[in-house]
Amino acid sequence: MVASSSNFTKLKDTVTQKVFLGHEPSPELLAILLVYFVQGILGLARLAVAFSSRTTWG
């Protein structure tokens, strides 16, 4: 299946509007988003460990 140019442009515009809130994706913006994403994952992991410890040890 070959993606046409118009479909790619439409997808890029949609991602730019929804994910980047209208800003053009730059390396700086991607780095900031990556840091927030990793912090969120680490926070969820910490929460899971705390919950698991409480249920395991009483």
N, CA, C and O of each residue as an XYZ file, in Angstrom:
232
protein
N       0.848     -1.169      0.000
C       0.000      0.000      0.000
C       0.893      1.231      0.000
O       1.781      1.362      0.842
N       0.663      2.099     -0.911
C       1.454      3.318     -1.048
C       0.649      4.481     -0.476
O      -0.491      4.722     -0.875
N       1.264      5.197      0.466
C       0.598      6.361      1.059
C       0.780      7.551      0.132
O       1.880      7.827     -0.345
N      -0.304      8.238     -0.107
C      -0.214      9.394     -0.976
C       0.283     10.600     -0.185
O       0.245     10.613      1.045
N       0.740     11.589     -0.898
C       1.284     12.794     -0.286
C       0.226     13.555      0.497
O       0.517     14.119      1.551
N      -1.010     13.574     -0.018
C      -2.069     14.315      0.666
C      -2.430     13.662      1.994
O      -2.722     14.361      2.964
N      -2.413     12.315      2.054
C      -2.695     11.619      3.306
C      -1.611     11.892      4.335
O      -1.907     12.087      5.514
N      -0.357     11.907      3.897
C       0.745     12.191      4.814
C       0.655     13.614      5.342
O       0.879     13.855      6.529
N       0.332     14.550      4.473
C       0.204     15.948      4.886
C      -0.947     16.110      5.871
O      -0.831     16.843      6.854
N      -2.044     15.435      5.611
C      -3.207     15.500      6.502
C      -2.861     14.911      7.875
O      -3.240     15.464      8.907
N      -2.145     13.791      7.876
C      -1.726     13.161      9.128
C      -0.767     14.060      9.901
O      -0.894     14.206     11.117
N       0.185     14.660      9.204
C       1.146     15.557      9.847
C       0.439     16.765     10.460
O       0.752     17.171     11.579
N      -0.499     17.330      9.734
C      -1.251     18.473     10.254
C      -2.067     18.092     11.482
O      -2.142     18.860     12.442
N      -2.675     16.917     11.456
C      -3.468     16.457     12.593
C      -2.590     16.249     13.822
O      -2.951     16.670     14.921
N      -1.445     15.606     13.643
C      -0.529     15.381     14.770
C      -0.005     16.701     15.304
O       0.110     16.878     16.516
N       0.312     17.624     14.417
C       0.807     18.935     14.846
C      -0.246     19.662     15.662
O       0.084     20.298     16.663
N      -1.490     19.582     15.261
C      -2.558     20.273     15.984
C      -2.893     19.594     17.305
O      -3.105     20.276     18.308
N      -2.943     18.261     17.326
C      -3.391     17.537     18.521
C      -2.264     17.326     19.534
O      -2.465     17.551     20.728
N      -1.100     16.903     19.086
C      -0.016     16.562     20.009
C       0.819     17.787     20.364
O       1.125     18.016     21.534
N       1.179     18.555     19.377
C       2.069     19.696     19.597
C       1.312     21.007     19.781
O       1.924     22.070     19.887
N      -0.026     20.934     19.818
C      -0.884     22.098     20.044
C      -0.594     23.247     19.080
O      -0.605     24.413     19.473
N      -0.339     22.916     17.837
C      -0.143     23.913     16.800
C       1.292     24.364     16.601
O       1.570     25.127     15.676
N       2.205     23.916     17.437
C       3.614     24.295     17.293
C       4.315     23.321     16.358
O       4.011     22.129     16.343
N       5.242     23.836     15.591
C       6.027     22.964     14.729
C       6.988     22.141     15.592
O       7.652     22.697     16.468
N       7.073     20.831     15.362
C       7.955     20.003     16.179
C       9.424     20.326     15.921
O       9.923     20.147     14.810
N      10.099     20.797     16.943
C      11.526     21.086     16.865
C      12.253     20.117     17.796
O      11.616     19.494     18.645
N      13.557     19.978     17.656
C      14.296     19.099     18.569
C      14.119     19.489     20.036
O      14.051     18.622     20.908
N      14.046     20.786     20.304
C      13.853     21.249     21.680
C      12.492     20.812     22.219
O      12.402     20.332     23.349
N      11.449     20.970     21.435
C      10.109     20.576     21.852
C      10.028     19.066     22.056
O       9.417     18.605     23.020
N      10.632     18.298     21.169
C      10.627     16.846     21.304
C      11.374     16.407     22.555
O      10.952     15.461     23.219
N      12.483     17.078     22.894
C      13.226     16.743     24.101
C      12.396     17.032     25.347
O      12.391     16.238     26.288
N      11.701     18.153     25.358
C      10.850     18.503     26.501
C       9.734     17.476     26.664
O       9.466     17.023     27.777
N       9.084     17.108     25.562
C       8.017     16.108     25.628
C       8.541     14.755     26.087
O       7.862     14.048     26.832
N       9.732     14.392     25.653
C      10.330     13.122     26.070
C      10.610     13.119     27.565
O      10.366     12.115     28.235
N      11.117     14.225     28.096
C      11.396     14.318     29.535
C      10.105     14.166     30.336
O      10.071     13.419     31.314
N       9.038     14.869     29.934
C       7.763     14.749     30.640
C       7.202     13.330     30.545
O       6.641     12.820     31.515
N       7.347     12.701     29.398
C       6.860     11.339     29.221
C       7.600     10.375     30.145
O       6.977      9.534     30.794
N       8.918     10.495     30.206
C       9.719      9.613     31.066
C       9.392      9.864     32.535
O       9.291      8.914     33.311
N       9.227     11.120     32.928
C       8.856     11.418     34.312
C       7.508     10.805     34.668
O       7.320     10.319     35.783
N       6.575     10.826     33.732
C       5.272     10.210     33.972
C       5.371      8.710     34.136
O       4.728      8.135     35.014
N       6.163      8.075     33.305
C       6.348      6.626     33.413
C       7.006      6.271     34.737
O       6.590      5.315     35.392
N       8.023      7.021     35.144
C       8.690      6.754     36.417
C       7.748      6.984     37.595
O       7.799      6.248     38.581
N       6.899      7.989     37.503
C       5.922      8.233     38.551
C       4.926      7.090     38.672
O       4.583      6.677     39.779
N       4.463      6.578     37.536
C       3.546      5.435     37.570
C       4.230      4.192     38.128
O       3.613      3.423     38.865
N       5.486      3.993     37.786
C       6.222      2.842     38.313
C       6.392      2.962     39.825
O       6.241      1.977     40.547
N       6.704      4.162     40.302
C       6.852      4.377     41.741
C       5.530      4.115     42.461
O       5.514      3.515     43.536
N       4.435      4.559     41.876
C       3.118      4.328     42.452
C       2.785      2.833     42.487
O       2.221      2.342     43.464
N       3.130      2.128     41.436
C       2.864      0.692     41.382
C       3.671     -0.055     42.436
O       3.157     -0.986     43.056
N       4.922      0.332     42.649
C       5.750     -0.315     43.670
C       5.187     -0.045     45.055
O       5.132     -0.952     45.886
N       4.771      1.183     45.314
C       4.199      1.514     46.617
C       2.905      0.738     46.852
O       2.689      0.221     47.948
N       2.057      0.650     45.857
C       0.800     -0.088     45.989
C       1.066     -1.564     46.197
O       0.422     -2.206     47.027
N       2.023     -2.109     45.440
C       2.360     -3.518     45.561
C       2.934     -3.820     46.946
O       2.639     -4.864     47.527
N       3.747     -2.915     47.470
C       4.330     -3.127     48.787
C       3.256     -3.128     49.863
O       3.303     -3.942     50.786
N       2.288     -2.222     49.754
C       1.215     -2.163     50.744
C       0.350     -3.418     50.726
O      -0.036     -3.924     51.780
N       0.049     -3.914     49.547
C      -0.822     -5.087     49.468
C      -0.065     -6.351     49.836
O      -0.677     -7.301     50.326
N       1.227     -6.396     49.621
C       1.998     -7.595     49.928
C       2.307     -7.683     51.419
O       2.213     -8.761     52.006
N       2.668     -6.578     52.026
C       3.121     -6.592     53.420
C       2.016     -6.259     54.421
O       2.258     -6.202     55.627
N       0.846     -6.047     53.930
C      -0.255     -5.809     54.860
C      -0.708     -4.457     54.778
O      -1.634     -4.072     55.492
